[in-house]
Amino acid sequence: MKKYDQIRRKLIDRRDEIKGRLNKVDQDILHTNGAPDPDSGEQALERENDDVLEALGGLARSELEKINIALDNIERGEYGVCTLCKESIAVERLKAIPYADRCINCADKDIDDID
């Protein structure tokens, strides 16, 4: 586990940052800062903003889930192993994308399948 202490710290910091952002998004969507504007045009704009906030919240929740999985894998000693080929994921890749669960070769193959 010591091998990944720096990455673990980075994941924890990012997790905390996302949780704070999600809390703010949830407050904004629930309009805890005040009642919605009575003007119908403003209400339409607020609904559009809520849709954007919900989409951003969804992306943040997805990243948070990946981070939690990576942290669990570190604790179990399973971090840094590709979920497809079971080979080691390069440390450089993990530093760039700390929640990566595939080595670069498997990730590239997955992208090639989309084309």
mmCIF file of the C-alpha atoms, coordinates in Angstrom:
data_MODEL
# 
_entry.id   MODEL 
# 
loop_
_atom_site.group_PDB 
_atom_site.id 
_atom_site.type_symbol 
_atom_site.label_atom_id 
_atom_site.label_alt_id 
_atom_site.label_comp_id 
_atom_site.label_asym_id 
_atom_site.label_entity_id 
_atom_site.label_seq_id 
_atom_site.pdbx_PDB_ins_code 
_atom_site.Cartn_x 
_atom_site.Cartn_y 
_atom_site.Cartn_z 
_atom_site.occupancy 
_atom_site.B_iso_or_equiv 
_atom_site.pdbx_formal_charge 
_atom_site.auth_seq_id 
_atom_site.auth_comp_id 
_atom_site.auth_asym_id 
_atom_site.auth_atom_id 
_atom_site.pdbx_PDB_model_num 
ATOM 1   C CA . MET A 1 1   ? 0.000   0.000  0.000   1.00 0.00 ? 1   MET A CA 1 
ATOM 2   C CA . LYS A 1 2   ? 2.919   2.385  0.672   1.00 0.00 ? 2   LYS A CA 1 
ATOM 3   C CA . LYS A 1 3   ? 3.700   2.222  -3.037  1.00 0.00 ? 3   LYS A CA 1 
ATOM 4   C CA . TYR A 1 4   ? 0.511   4.170  -3.753  1.00 0.00 ? 4   TYR A CA 1 
ATOM 5   C CA . ASP A 1 5   ? 0.398   6.522  -0.734  1.00 0.00 ? 5   ASP A CA 1 
ATOM 6   C CA . GLN A 1 6   ? 0.786   9.636  -2.870  1.00 0.00 ? 6   GLN A CA 1 
ATOM 7   C CA . ILE A 1 7   ? -1.925  8.528  -5.302  1.00 0.00 ? 7   ILE A CA 1 
ATOM 8   C CA . ARG A 1 8   ? -4.160  7.516  -2.383  1.00 0.00 ? 8   ARG A CA 1 
ATOM 9   C CA . ARG A 1 9   ? -3.821  11.018 -0.914  1.00 0.00 ? 9   ARG A CA 1 
ATOM 10  C CA . LYS A 1 10  ? -4.662  12.523 -4.314  1.00 0.00 ? 10  LYS A CA 1 
ATOM 11  C CA . LEU A 1 11  ? -7.769  10.341 -4.543  1.00 0.00 ? 11  LEU A CA 1 
ATOM 12  C CA . ILE A 1 12  ? -8.899  11.310 -1.040  1.00 0.00 ? 12  ILE A CA 1 
ATOM 13  C CA . ASP A 1 13  ? -8.392  15.018 -1.774  1.00 0.00 ? 13  ASP A CA 1 
ATOM 14  C CA . ARG A 1 14  ? -10.354 14.716 -5.021  1.00 0.00 ? 14  ARG A CA 1 
ATOM 15  C CA . ARG A 1 15  ? -13.109 12.756 -3.261  1.00 0.00 ? 15  ARG A CA 1 
ATOM 16  C CA . ASP A 1 16  ? -13.438 15.481 -0.630  1.00 0.00 ? 16  ASP A CA 1 
ATOM 17  C CA . GLU A 1 17  ? -13.515 18.172 -3.315  1.00 0.00 ? 17  GLU A CA 1 
ATOM 18  C CA . ILE A 1 18  ? -16.255 16.363 -5.243  1.00 0.00 ? 18  ILE A CA 1 
ATOM 19  C CA . LYS A 1 19  ? -18.333 15.781 -2.115  1.00 0.00 ? 19  LYS A CA 1 
ATOM 20  C CA . GLY A 1 20  ? -18.190 19.510 -1.367  1.00 0.00 ? 20  GLY A CA 1 
ATOM 21  C CA . ARG A 1 21  ? -19.186 20.358 -4.927  1.00 0.00 ? 21  ARG A CA 1 
ATOM 22  C CA . LEU A 1 22  ? -22.050 17.843 -4.864  1.00 0.00 ? 22  LEU A CA 1 
ATOM 23  C CA . ASN A 1 23  ? -23.326 19.341 -1.630  1.00 0.00 ? 23  ASN A CA 1 
ATOM 24  C CA . LYS A 1 24  ? -23.365 22.777 -3.289  1.00 0.00 ? 24  LYS A CA 1 
ATOM 25  C CA . VAL A 1 25  ? -25.086 21.402 -6.405  1.00 0.00 ? 25  VAL A CA 1 
ATOM 26  C CA . ASP A 1 26  ? -27.741 19.704 -4.276  1.00 0.00 ? 26  ASP A CA 1 
ATOM 27  C CA . GLN A 1 27  ? -28.363 22.937 -2.365  1.00 0.00 ? 27  GLN A CA 1 
ATOM 28  C CA . ASP A 1 28  ? -28.664 24.885 -5.604  1.00 0.00 ? 28  ASP A CA 1 
ATOM 29  C CA . ILE A 1 29  ? -31.090 22.378 -7.111  1.00 0.00 ? 29  ILE A CA 1 
ATOM 30  C CA . LEU A 1 30  ? -33.227 22.405 -3.958  1.00 0.00 ? 30  LEU A CA 1 
ATOM 31  C CA . HIS A 1 31  ? -33.113 26.219 -3.959  1.00 0.00 ? 31  HIS A CA 1 
ATOM 32  C CA . THR A 1 32  ? -32.117 26.297 -0.300  1.00 0.00 ? 32  THR A CA 1 
ATOM 33  C CA . ASN A 1 33  ? -30.883 29.847 -0.826  1.00 0.00 ? 33  ASN A CA 1 
ATOM 34  C CA . GLY A 1 34  ? -34.418 31.118 -1.373  1.00 0.00 ? 34  GLY A CA 1 
ATOM 35  C CA . ALA A 1 35  ? -37.668 30.515 -3.199  1.00 0.00 ? 35  ALA A CA 1 
ATOM 36  C CA . PRO A 1 36  ? -37.698 30.372 -7.000  1.00 0.00 ? 36  PRO A CA 1 
ATOM 37  C CA . ASP A 1 37  ? -38.286 33.677 -8.771  1.00 0.00 ? 37  ASP A CA 1 
ATOM 38  C CA . PRO A 1 38  ? -42.021 34.328 -9.330  1.00 0.00 ? 38  PRO A CA 1 
ATOM 39  C CA . ASP A 1 39  ? -41.347 35.523 -12.899 1.00 0.00 ? 39  ASP A CA 1 
ATOM 40  C CA . SER A 1 40  ? -42.179 32.696 -15.346 1.00 0.00 ? 40  SER A CA 1 
ATOM 41  C CA . GLY A 1 41  ? -39.224 33.538 -17.593 1.00 0.00 ? 41  GLY A CA 1 
ATOM 42  C CA . GLU A 1 42  ? -36.872 33.370 -14.643 1.00 0.00 ? 42  GLU A CA 1 
ATOM 43  C CA . GLN A 1 43  ? -38.433 30.084 -13.534 1.00 0.00 ? 43  GLN A CA 1 
ATOM 44  C CA . ALA A 1 44  ? -37.783 28.593 -16.982 1.00 0.00 ? 44  ALA A CA 1 
ATOM 45  C CA . LEU A 1 45  ? -34.167 29.730 -16.782 1.00 0.00 ? 45  LEU A CA 1 
ATOM 46  C CA . GLU A 1 46  ? -33.851 28.281 -13.268 1.00 0.00 ? 46  GLU A CA 1 
ATOM 47  C CA . ARG A 1 47  ? -35.227 24.941 -14.507 1.00 0.00 ? 47  ARG A CA 1 
ATOM 48  C CA . GLU A 1 48  ? -32.664 24.913 -17.319 1.00 0.00 ? 48  GLU A CA 1 
ATOM 49  C CA . ASN A 1 49  ? -29.946 25.686 -14.783 1.00 0.00 ? 49  ASN A CA 1 
ATOM 50  C CA . ASP A 1 50  ? -31.237 22.848 -12.602 1.00 0.00 ? 50  ASP A CA 1 
ATOM 51  C CA . ASP A 1 51  ? -30.956 20.473 -15.573 1.00 0.00 ? 51  ASP A CA 1 
ATOM 52  C CA . VAL A 1 52  ? -27.343 21.513 -16.111 1.00 0.00 ? 52  VAL A CA 1 
ATOM 53  C CA . LEU A 1 53  ? -26.602 21.147 -12.398 1.00 0.00 ? 53  LEU A CA 1 
ATOM 54  C CA . GLU A 1 54  ? -28.161 17.664 -12.384 1.00 0.00 ? 54  GLU A CA 1 
ATOM 55  C CA . ALA A 1 55  ? -26.003 16.636 -15.353 1.00 0.00 ? 55  ALA A CA 1 
ATOM 56  C CA . LEU A 1 56  ? -22.869 17.982 -13.673 1.00 0.00 ? 56  LEU A CA 1 
ATOM 57  C CA . GLY A 1 57  ? -23.876 16.244 -10.467 1.00 0.00 ? 57  GLY A CA 1 
ATOM 58  C CA . GLY A 1 58  ? -24.251 12.977 -12.351 1.00 0.00 ? 58  GLY A CA 1 
ATOM 59  C CA . LEU A 1 59  ? -20.755 13.292 -13.786 1.00 0.00 ? 59  LEU A CA 1 
ATOM 60  C CA . ALA A 1 60  ? -19.357 14.106 -10.357 1.00 0.00 ? 60  ALA A CA 1 
ATOM 61  C CA . ARG A 1 61  ? -21.148 11.123 -8.793  1.00 0.00 ? 61  ARG A CA 1 
ATOM 62  C CA . SER A 1 62  ? -19.729 8.868  -11.497 1.00 0.00 ? 62  SER A CA 1 
ATOM 63  C CA . GLU A 1 63  ? -16.198 10.115 -10.792 1.00 0.00 ? 63  GLU A CA 1 
ATOM 64  C CA . LEU A 1 64  ? -16.805 9.751  -7.051  1.00 0.00 ? 64  LEU A CA 1 
ATOM 65  C CA . GLU A 1 65  ? -17.822 6.118  -7.555  1.00 0.00 ? 65  GLU A CA 1 
ATOM 66  C CA . LYS A 1 66  ? -14.627 5.427  -9.534  1.00 0.00 ? 66  LYS A CA 1 
ATOM 67  C CA . ILE A 1 67  ? -12.556 7.092  -6.816  1.00 0.00 ? 67  ILE A CA 1 
ATOM 68  C CA . ASN A 1 68  ? -14.206 5.006  -4.094  1.00 0.00 ? 68  ASN A CA 1 
ATOM 69  C CA . ILE A 1 69  ? -13.545 1.821  -6.062  1.00 0.00 ? 69  ILE A CA 1 
ATOM 70  C CA . ALA A 1 70  ? -9.889  2.812  -6.507  1.00 0.00 ? 70  ALA A CA 1 
ATOM 71  C CA . LEU A 1 71  ? -9.539  3.535  -2.777  1.00 0.00 ? 71  LEU A CA 1 
ATOM 72  C CA . ASP A 1 72  ? -11.126 0.175  -1.943  1.00 0.00 ? 72  ASP A CA 1 
ATOM 73  C CA . ASN A 1 73  ? -8.722  -1.531 -4.351  1.00 0.00 ? 73  ASN A CA 1 
ATOM 74  C CA . ILE A 1 74  ? -5.764  0.161  -2.664  1.00 0.00 ? 74  ILE A CA 1 
ATOM 75  C CA . GLU A 1 75  ? -6.955  -1.103 0.727   1.00 0.00 ? 75  GLU A CA 1 
ATOM 76  C CA . ARG A 1 76  ? -7.366  -4.659 -0.631  1.00 0.00 ? 76  ARG A CA 1 
ATOM 77  C CA . GLY A 1 77  ? -3.999  -4.587 -2.393  1.00 0.00 ? 77  GLY A CA 1 
ATOM 78  C CA . GLU A 1 78  ? -5.685  -4.914 -5.807  1.00 0.00 ? 78  GLU A CA 1 
ATOM 79  C CA . TYR A 1 79  ? -4.939  -1.407 -7.075  1.00 0.00 ? 79  TYR A CA 1 
ATOM 80  C CA . GLY A 1 80  ? -2.980  -0.923 -10.275 1.00 0.00 ? 80  GLY A CA 1 
ATOM 81  C CA . VAL A 1 81  ? -4.110  -4.154 -11.936 1.00 0.00 ? 81  VAL A CA 1 
ATOM 82  C CA . CYS A 1 82  ? -6.020  -3.990 -15.227 1.00 0.00 ? 82  CYS A CA 1 
ATOM 83  C CA . THR A 1 83  ? -9.541  -5.340 -14.849 1.00 0.00 ? 83  THR A CA 1 
ATOM 84  C CA . LEU A 1 84  ? -9.405  -6.872 -18.343 1.00 0.00 ? 84  LEU A CA 1 
ATOM 85  C CA . CYS A 1 85  ? -5.959  -8.385 -18.918 1.00 0.00 ? 85  CYS A CA 1 
ATOM 86  C CA . LYS A 1 86  ? -4.858  -8.522 -15.237 1.00 0.00 ? 86  LYS A CA 1 
ATOM 87  C CA . GLU A 1 87  ? -1.507  -6.911 -16.116 1.00 0.00 ? 87  GLU A CA 1 
ATOM 88  C CA . SER A 1 88  ? -0.086  -4.011 -14.119 1.00 0.00 ? 88  SER A CA 1 
ATOM 89  C CA . ILE A 1 89  ? -1.233  -0.513 -15.025 1.00 0.00 ? 89  ILE A CA 1 
ATOM 90  C CA . ALA A 1 90  ? 1.719   1.833  -15.564 1.00 0.00 ? 90  ALA A CA 1 
ATOM 91  C CA . VAL A 1 91  ? 2.352   4.130  -12.606 1.00 0.00 ? 91  VAL A CA 1 
ATOM 92  C CA . GLU A 1 92  ? 2.466   7.094  -15.002 1.00 0.00 ? 92  GLU A CA 1 
ATOM 93  C CA . ARG A 1 93  ? -1.089  6.283  -16.096 1.00 0.00 ? 93  ARG A CA 1 
ATOM 94  C CA . LEU A 1 94  ? -2.244  5.977  -12.490 1.00 0.00 ? 94  LEU A CA 1 
ATOM 95  C CA . LYS A 1 95  ? -0.671  9.326  -11.656 1.00 0.00 ? 95  LYS A CA 1 
ATOM 96  C CA . ALA A 1 96  ? -2.525  10.912 -14.570 1.00 0.00 ? 96  ALA A CA 1 
ATOM 97  C CA . ILE A 1 97  ? -5.823  9.072  -13.991 1.00 0.00 ? 97  ILE A CA 1 
ATOM 98  C CA . PRO A 1 98  ? -5.693  7.732  -10.425 1.00 0.00 ? 98  PRO A CA 1 
ATOM 99  C CA . TYR A 1 99  ? -8.937  5.794  -10.780 1.00 0.00 ? 99  TYR A CA 1 
ATOM 100 C CA . ALA A 1 100 ? -7.934  4.102  -14.056 1.00 0.00 ? 100 ALA A CA 1 
ATOM 101 C CA . ASP A 1 101 ? -8.964  0.459  -13.990 1.00 0.00 ? 101 ASP A CA 1 
ATOM 102 C CA . ARG A 1 102 ? -7.478  -0.543 -17.344 1.00 0.00 ? 102 ARG A CA 1 
ATOM 103 C CA . CYS A 1 103 ? -3.989  -0.498 -18.719 1.00 0.00 ? 103 CYS A CA 1 
ATOM 104 C CA . ILE A 1 104 ? -3.372  1.752  -21.704 1.00 0.00 ? 104 ILE A CA 1 
ATOM 105 C CA . ASN A 1 105 ? -3.516  -1.174 -24.162 1.00 0.00 ? 105 ASN A CA 1 
ATOM 106 C CA . CYS A 1 106 ? -6.931  -2.344 -22.966 1.00 0.00 ? 106 CYS A CA 1 
ATOM 107 C CA . ALA A 1 107 ? -8.226  1.227  -22.782 1.00 0.00 ? 107 ALA A CA 1 
ATOM 108 C CA . ASP A 1 108 ? -7.069  1.815  -26.383 1.00 0.00 ? 108 ASP A CA 1 
ATOM 109 C CA . LYS A 1 109 ? -8.737  -1.407 -27.546 1.00 0.00 ? 109 LYS A CA 1 
ATOM 110 C CA . ASP A 1 110 ? -11.970 -0.257 -25.912 1.00 0.00 ? 110 ASP A CA 1 
ATOM 111 C CA . ILE A 1 111 ? -11.787 3.042  -27.839 1.00 0.00 ? 111 ILE A CA 1 
ATOM 112 C CA . ASP A 1 112 ? -11.004 1.216  -31.083 1.00 0.00 ? 112 ASP A CA 1 
ATOM 113 C CA . ASP A 1 113 ? -14.159 -0.894 -30.625 1.00 0.00 ? 113 ASP A CA 1 
ATOM 114 C CA . ILE A 1 114 ? -16.243 2.310  -30.642 1.00 0.00 ? 114 ILE A CA 1 
ATOM 115 C CA . ASP A 1 115 ? -15.008 3.329  -34.113 1.00 0.00 ? 115 ASP A CA 1 
# 
